[in-house]
Amino acid sequence: MSGNSTTSNIVYPQYYRDKDLEVDKEEKKPPESAFIGLGWDEDANTKRKHYRRFYPDELENIKSVLPIISPF
């Protein structure tokens, strides 16, 4: 999955080419309040950087992630 689909738990960055500086720049970053950035990209083709959804509590306590209580 790539793009800015913030309904996903992992979001990959989108880039555009800055023709004046001859570099790839990231656009449409997901909100920092919900995602944490991991990795880095040297250019638009590296595909190492991604964003993971951040949860402020253990996943077992978040009903949208685990709607039923885990037996473990």
PEFENGI-V865125 format. One record per backbone hydrogen bond with DSSP energy under -1.0 kcal/mol. NH is the residue of the N-H (numbers start at 1). CO is the residue of the C=O. Records with the same first field share a line. If there is no record, write none. Layout:
NH->CO + CO
This chain:
6->4
8->5
11->51
16->25
18->23
22->18
23->18
25->16
27->14
34->31
35->31
36->52
38->50
46->43
50->38
51->11
52->36
53->9
54->34
61->58
62->59
65->62
66->62
